[in-house]
């Protein structure tokens, strides 16, 4: 059995394979970046927006709503500090 392939045909096959690999790698990169963005948004942006909203309420002397952010990191410490501040201000009224 003899297998024969022309140089042009082999070059086209190689080019097509490179395009498929590049396309899949690009799609993988886009999906990875999208996932990273979503995780970052969920883990950082939303809690920061919540704390910003709640600190604005404190600034407007609205001390009725407790600040709840159950985290064990710097954002959780900030939320606890804001809640302590809210309680202290409410007691001093």
C-alpha positions as CSV (number, residue, x, y, z in Angstrom):
1,X,0.0,0.0,0.0
2,X,1.4,3.3,-1.0
3,X,0.1,6.6,0.4
4,X,0.7,9.7,-1.6
5,X,-0.2,13.3,-0.7
6,X,0.8,16.3,-2.7
7,X,2.8,19.1,-1.1
8,X,0.0,21.6,-1.7
9,X,-2.5,19.3,-0.1
10,X,-0.2,18.7,2.9
11,X,0.4,22.4,3.3
12,X,-3.4,23.1,3.2
13,X,-4.0,20.4,5.8
14,X,-1.3,22.0,8.0
15,X,-2.7,25.5,7.5
16,X,-6.3,24.3,8.4
17,X,-5.0,22.5,11.5
18,X,-3.2,25.7,12.6
19,X,-6.4,27.8,12.1
20,X,-8.4,25.3,14.1
21,X,-5.9,25.3,16.9
22,X,-5.7,29.1,16.9
23,X,-9.5,29.4,16.9
24,X,-9.9,27.0,19.8
25,X,-7.2,28.7,21.8
26,X,-8.8,32.1,21.2
27,X,-12.2,30.8,22.2
28,X,-10.7,29.2,25.3
29,X,-9.0,32.5,26.2
30,X,-12.2,34.5,25.7
31,X,-14.2,32.0,27.9
32,X,-11.5,32.1,30.6
33,X,-11.4,35.9,30.6
34,X,-15.2,36.0,30.8
35,X,-15.2,33.6,33.7
36,X,-12.5,35.6,35.5
37,X,-14.5,38.8,35.0
38,X,-17.7,37.2,36.4
39,X,-15.9,35.8,39.4
40,X,-14.2,39.2,40.1
41,X,-17.5,41.0,39.7
42,X,-19.2,38.6,42.1
43,X,-16.4,38.5,44.6
44,X,-15.2,42.1,44.6
45,X,-17.4,44.6,42.7
46,X,-20.8,43.7,44.2
47,X,-19.6,43.7,47.8
48,X,-17.8,47.0,47.3
49,X,-20.9,48.5,45.7
50,X,-23.0,47.3,48.7
51,X,-20.6,48.8,51.2
52,X,-20.5,52.0,49.2
53,X,-24.4,52.1,49.3
54,X,-24.4,51.4,53.0
55,X,-21.8,53.9,53.9
56,X,-23.9,56.5,52.0
57,X,-26.8,55.6,54.2
58,X,-24.6,56.2,57.2
59,X,-23.6,59.6,55.8
60,X,-27.2,60.5,55.4
61,X,-27.9,59.4,59.0
62,X,-30.0,56.4,58.1
63,X,-29.0,54.0,60.8
64,X,-32.0,51.7,60.5
65,X,-30.6,49.0,58.3
66,X,-27.8,46.6,59.6
67,X,-24.8,46.1,57.5
68,X,-24.4,42.4,56.7
69,X,-21.6,41.1,54.6
70,X,-20.5,37.6,55.7
71,X,-16.8,37.4,54.6
72,X,-13.5,36.5,56.2
73,X,-11.3,39.0,54.4
74,X,-10.7,42.7,54.3
75,X,-14.1,43.5,52.9
76,X,-15.7,41.6,55.8
77,X,-13.5,43.5,58.2
78,X,-14.7,46.8,56.6
79,X,-18.3,45.7,56.8
80,X,-17.9,44.8,60.5
81,X,-16.3,48.2,61.1
82,X,-19.1,50.0,59.3
83,X,-21.7,48.0,61.4
84,X,-19.9,48.9,64.6
85,X,-19.9,52.5,63.5
86,X,-23.7,52.3,62.7
87,X,-24.4,50.8,66.1
88,X,-22.4,53.4,67.9
89,X,-24.1,56.2,66.1
90,X,-27.5,54.7,66.7
91,X,-26.8,54.4,70.5
92,X,-25.5,58.0,70.7
93,X,-28.8,59.4,69.3
